[in-house]
Amino acid sequence: MEKLIIATRASDLALWQANHIKDRIETSYPNIKVELNKIVSKGDKILDKPLALVGGKGHFTKELEDEMLAGNAHLAVHSLKDVPTYIPDGLELCAITKRQDQGDAFLSHKYKSLKKLPKGAVVGTTSLRRRMQLLKKRPDLIVKDLRGNVNTRLRKLKEGQYDAIILAWIGLHRLDLLKDIPYVKKLNLKDMIPPMGQAALGIEIVSSNKKVREIAMSLNDEDTFLCTKLERDFIREIGAGCSAPVACNATIDDSVINIEAMVGYPDGTHIMWKTATALMTYCDNLGTQLAYDFILDGAMKVLEKAEAIAFKEEMPQRL
């Protein structure tokens, strides 16, 4: 194999991620030339409404998968949190890179921390998961949707459209965008549980290509693969899309794996929170079992209602 083509979104962060994988592959396989196939995804095109109102799944992955299925790319690099649990026939989520800092970050030009925000302060976030957890702790805040690429979101913060915004810390770090923000505070994982797969890259391949599989597996981190598998098992069983108000995070402590999850309404009410623990050698079904516990306690009804009320104030009124 002389050339390998990576499908990637065309955003700054996606290109950083794809180039990071490109460099790793070219270092390990110096005889292979790696090229990028840059694609504008549906999620990058729809900027006038929250993705939770768009419906469907795979807003940031479908076009990349189509390119692979059409023979125009050998593998795709995704932010794992954007990858639906359903993978099309002929493709495979083969490897997961080592997860870095999973936390979210509080950003503001006015206030030092979430606790310092005054009553009625406007906080921007795209995520129903963050909205749910913010309003659970601070129901006095006004949470407004925040779309656009990372630079656009930071510009809106600087212009004063928001008193604070919440973004994933790792993306800001990778693009070196933290230095110009007066107040940056990492949020504890217990205070803001991440989504499935945050801070890990998913490597999706054409299943039939053995050489590409070999290359992809050289990028895999076993502990991250295990943790994110359990998170994806949980999400799959409860049927939650990547924009649903669901938080799910698995971590390893020595030989013990812990997973916690939260489901609720985007207004911070009707919260369900559970944890599960097992030895790594006996944890294969831990995510599925945790999902069943949620389902038995009524999580499906909570999610159905959560979807119905999500961004209700932004939906057109019936005449």
Stockholm file with secondary structure:
# STOCKHOLM 1.0

chainA/1-319         MEKLIIATRASDLALWQANHIKDRIETSYPNIKVELNKIVSKGDKILDKPLALVGGKGHFTKELEDEMLAGNAHLAVHSLKDVPTYIPDGLELCAITKRQDQGDAFLSHKYKSLKKLPKGAVVGTTSLRRRMQLLKKRPDLIVKDLRGNVNTRLRKLKEGQYDAIILAWIGLHRLDLLKDIPYVKKLNLKDMIPPMGQAALGIEIVSSNKKVREIAMSLNDEDTFLCTKLERDFIREIGAGCSAPVACNATIDDSVINIEAMVGYPDGTHIMWKTATALMTYCDNLGTQLAYDFILDGAMKVLEKAEAIAFKEEMPQRL
#=GR chainA/1-319 SS CCEEEEEEESSHHHHHHHHHHHHHHHHHCTTCEEEEEEECCHHHHCCSSCHHHHCSSCTTTHHHHHHHHTTSCSEEEEEGGGCCSCCCTTEEEEEECCCCCCCEEEEESSCSSTTTCCTTCEEECSCHHHHHHHHHHCTTSEEECCCSCHHHHHHHHHTTSCSEEEEEHHHHHHTTCSTTCSEEEECCTTTSCCCTTTTCEEEEEETTCHHHHHHHHTTCCHHHHHHHHHHHHHHHHHTCCTTSSEEEEEEEETTEEEEEEEECCTTSCSCEEEEEEEEGGGCTTHHHHHHHHHHHTTHHHHHHHHHHHTTGGGSCCCC
#=GC SS_cons         CCEEEEEEESSHHHHHHHHHHHHHHHHHCTTCEEEEEEECCHHHHCCSSCHHHHCSSCTTTHHHHHHHHTTSCSEEEEEGGGCCSCCCTTEEEEEECCCCCCCEEEEESSCSSTTTCCTTCEEECSCHHHHHHHHHHCTTSEEECCCSCHHHHHHHHHTTSCSEEEEEHHHHHHTTCSTTCSEEEECCTTTSCCCTTTTCEEEEEETTCHHHHHHHHTTCCHHHHHHHHHHHHHHHHHTCCTTSSEEEEEEEETTEEEEEEEECCTTSCSCEEEEEEEEGGGCTTHHHHHHHHHHHTTHHHHHHHHHHHTTGGGSCCCC
//
